[in-house]
Amino acid sequence: MINFLDLKQINAQYREELINACTRVIDSGWYINGNELDLFENNFAKYCGAKHAIGVANGLDALTLVLRAWKELGELNDGDEVIVPANTYIASILAISANNLKPILVEPDINTYNLDPKLVGEKITSKTKVILAVHLYGQLADMPSISQLARKYNLLVLEDSAQAHGAEIEGTRAGGWGDASGFSFYPGKNLGALGDGGAITTNNDTLAEVLKALRNYGSHEKYINKYKGVNSRLDEIQAACLNVKLKYLDDTINSRRNIAQVYQTNLNNISGLILPKIEDIPNNLRHVWHLYVIRSEQREKLHHFLSKNDIQALIHYPIPPHQQLAYAEWNNLRFPISDKIHNEVLSLPISPYLSEDKAFFVCEKIMSFFK
Ligand SMILES: *Cc1c(COP(=O)(O)O)cnc(C)c1O
């Protein structure tokens, strides 16, 4: 059986160090907002090339709290419009709705699955205040163009970097492009905790201050509450484990890039199969391959075939947000590009510890399916 992602195998690589980290926290007697969190926030900010990192409970909270902080700072008001790709994972959109802001869904670029700056430009109105750029599957959105649009129309940029730790364009990483960026450390993400976790990065001192209060009941100082905050903190034990895994993040990204290269080379030129279009991507782009996503009109049959051959492939994502019951108000809207993506995508197994032999076996089976 080739698993999609073997978390047990991944964390087994760091078993000794993770146990030491947990032991250190247990023996310290200090479990929330302590030295492990400070250390991780410093390390992670440095890794992303940002001035500040603020640990929070999960990736959804990271995005939600940035928008909330901008409301506290008077940058946003109820009903303001936030542009977001229609094919994103629903969490990006939930963060907008949770703040009484208006999500404006935009069709993605069919080649990159990320925001299409031209279509974004068409959706900007006088109510638009934020572009929420999602770096889907581990590839940065076209941040140079999006930043340019944001400057032109005086918009804020929030990156959803949940799938893109370490991804780069022109040497600038996820978390270093926008006014703020939300990260997830959900166990299956490229940098995964042993439970839920998240962080925000920003270069803005004021925003960082507000976020540190918002995650902690709205308080900078015990029993003094400046905002109606929430409890959304990154536990010491998770921060300690993340400090261990962050050291190996670049190695694991390189392994993922090797596997992606095996797929890219061996699945080339199969008619009816569309690979990630990395030839369209400039050399200065570092894709971190959170997911290796192929497309086929025969997706259902291929998925079934792989499963019969003991290969676990997954669909990211089967139902677009505008077709969900949670957003019943959008169920009649038409997003043909997003619908096509959701009907055709299939994510092949990819993990830092998947052997090249196994990746090659996956290729052989796919080749035999299309023969
Ligand atoms: C995982 C993910 C999130 C949410 O992160 P959680 O830590 O699970 O809350 C948000 N956006 C995207 C694109 C994601 O993949």
The ligand as an SDF file (V2000), in Angstrom:
LIG
                    3D

 15 15  0  0  0  0  0  0  0  0999 V2000
   -5.2200   23.8980    6.2380 C   0  0  0  0  0  0  0  0  0  0  0  0
   -5.6580   25.1620    5.6160 C   0  0  0  0  0  0  0  0  0  0  0  0
   -6.2450   26.1910    6.3680 C   0  0  0  0  0  0  0  0  0  0  0  0
   -6.6830   26.0250    7.7900 C   0  0  0  0  0  0  0  0  0  0  0  0
   -5.7050   25.6290    8.6930 O   0  0  0  0  0  0  0  0  0  0  0  0
   -6.1310   24.8870   10.0480 P   0  0  0  0  0  0  0  0  0  0  0  0
   -4.8810   24.8740   10.8430 O   0  0  0  0  0  0  0  0  0  0  0  0
   -6.6010   23.5230    9.6690 O   0  0  0  0  0  0  0  0  0  0  0  0
   -7.2090   25.7050   10.6710 O   0  0  0  0  0  0  0  0  0  0  0  0
   -6.5210   27.3890    5.7420 C   0  0  0  0  0  0  0  0  0  0  0  0
   -6.2640   27.5640    4.4420 N   0  0  0  0  0  0  0  0  0  0  0  0
   -5.7210   26.6010    3.6720 C   0  0  0  0  0  0  0  0  0  0  0  0
   -5.4480   26.8710    2.2280 C   0  0  0  0  0  0  0  0  0  0  0  0
   -5.4150   25.3590    4.2320 C   0  0  0  0  0  0  0  0  0  0  0  0
   -4.8940   24.3960    3.4600 O   0  0  0  0  0  0  0  0  0  0  0  0
  1  2  1  0
  2  3  1  0
  2 14  2  0
  3  4  1  0
  3 10  2  0
  4  5  1  0
  5  6  1  0
  6  7  2  0
  6  8  1  0
  6  9  1  0
 10 11  1  0
 11 12  2  0
 12 13  1  0
 12 14  1  0
 14 15  1  0
M  END
$$$$
